[in-house]
Structures are given as C-alpha cells and as structure tokens.
Amino acid sequence: MTLLERASQFVETGGESELALLQDCVRDGGLQALAAVQLIAEHMYGGVTFNFEMKAPAAYCLITFGDDGLDALLELAERSPTSKNVSLCLNILGSIAAGMLPTLLDSFLSDTWLRDRVAEAAVRPGIREAGRTRLRTYVLSIKEEADAVSAVGSQLSFDLSPGAAVAGELFSALAIRRLAIGRPTLEEYEQLISRSPDDEPAFQLFFEHHPQLLDPMAAVVWPHPGLAGVRIPDFIVRRTDDSYVVVEIETPGKAIVTDADQLSAHATQAIAQAADYRSFLVQRFPTAAAHFPHFSEPDCLVVIGLEGQLSDSQRAALARDNRSRTALRVVGFDWITRRAEAVARNVIEAPITVESLRMT
C-alpha cells in the first residue's frame, strides 16, 4: 500500500498509528509522501471536537518538506478555510517567519524523532524568508478585510500567546493589505474588463470598493465629488503623504491611441476634463482646502483603454505624450493591474534594502 493510500485509509477509518505513518512520510520525503501528510493535516475527521489533535502533528511535519511543504500548508488553508486550518497555517507560517518553532509543537507532536526533524527543517537557510513570503501571500489572499482581521485576531488571542516576534509577523502581514490588492480581487477586476469593457458605472463602483487600485497610497477617496455644483470628477484621492490626485476614468473598450499613433478623441477629451478639474481646484485653492484636508495642487490620472492592445509604435506615442505633460498621466486599465501586481509582489517578497550603486 502506498503512503497516500495509507493516509487515505487513516483519515477515513484510522487503523494505524498516525505518528508511525508520519515518520514513514518524513523519511520518504517525496511528493507522494508530501501529499499524504497534507491530506492528514487538511482532513476534518467528521468535525469531531478533538480533530485538532489529529491535524496538528501532520501540519507541523509539512515544515520538513521545505518550500513544497509550506506551499502545501498555504494550499490547504485556501482550499479548506476552516478555523482550525486557518489557525494552523497562520501559527506555523508566522512562527517560521519569526525564526521560531510553532508555539504548540511540543504539546501536539509527542514523537521526539519527528520533533527533531521539524526543528532541523525550521532553521534551514532561506526557510524564514519562505515562511514570511507565504504568510503575507496567504493573508493578502483572503478576499474580505473583515475575514482577514478576524483570522489574525483569533490567532493573536489563541490560548497560548504566539509571542512578540510572531505577533509582529502577523501584524505586518495584515498591514500589507493597506497597500496591496490580493489575487482574488485582481481576478475579479480582470473578469470585469473582459466581461464589461464598456460599462463605466461598473468600473466606478469597483474602484469605490477597492480604492487601492486607484492609488496604493490612497488614504481618502471621494467618488464623484461635487465641485461647487458645476464640476464632478470621477475621483479625488488624498494619499497618505497628503498629496492629491484627480482620477478620470473612461472604459477599457475605448481606444487610447489611434492607428495613426495619435491620442484618440476619447483620451483627449478625458485629459481636457482632468486638467480642467485640476485648474478649477487650484484657482479656488482656499475653498478646496476647506473641504479637502491638507490640500495641495493635485496630479491627474486618466485611465482609458488597454495598453496591452497597443502596437510598439502606439506605446511609444503614448510614452512621448506622457513625457510632454506635467502632473498628468494617461494609462490603460491593464496598467492598473500591472501596478497592483508589482506592489503586491514587492511588499510580499522584498524587505526594504539600502544598497550602494555606481552607474557607469
């Protein structure tokens, strides 16, 4: 009987020692052994009250499989987001990211040989960074903000304190959601582009629900603000550094650049509108400052069309046009996606570094 078959039989009927099975899987170290351990960790065992005691040992043993094991841990929490699976994922990834062993390892993994293998794996080179990356990826993948806060909050209030270092990793992962957009939201945005490329109200509403797409540093967003009753931009954004940006959106279905490598009429009109809103606010600076905290002369962003549909010469024409203006940029709806992906990638994977460089 294979290891995976033994694991399947164990989660359904029991019949052998879980620790003996986990020992065989850890000794094997192969992909089938990994799948078997993941199955034991993910299964809910009919919802019995004490199923955590059956799940936790296998979840801890996933650490011995290195990056693949951490991926399996993240996968089981995303695929089966029960409270216990989420708790195990956050506890283990948070502990690894903090350079520690999971808080409850000694309590739920009684086998000395397995504990030693987990402890050895937890200090391998690169494992800490791998745990941090996956922790942040997982917290960012939780679609609803309330669910993410609840999951992290529940972990922090667990019976045994996770410790300051683990709590710091959990708080950092949660804080990233202030800057970055998770993959489920980006997939929904891409589906909207594909499904409703000419529905401007739908994009207006989507950006209202996900304001970081408009600007990763957004602190306050005003959708359709009335400016003295005579002008209504699509959005005004105050960033966390108290700078401002006026955003005018069109639709992905409208062209940015013509076949003659000139800005389209729709783009030209949107640029004129955004520039007019900016001029209107600047000319009435005291009034604007009374309504917009710490107001300063705003930048402008026009979002129209899809840059991925442009030819090389059209992209060059758009770049030239953007360079020719100050404080106003024209971008495609897919540029919004690329920026969001870059922000998520960098805040998940890259710490702040200071490097010396001399360009020759």
Summary of the structure (lengths in Angstrom):
residues: 360
radius of gyration: 25.7
end to end distance: 63.0
largest distance: 79.7
contacts: 1142
relative contact order: 0.07
helix: 61%
strand: 8%
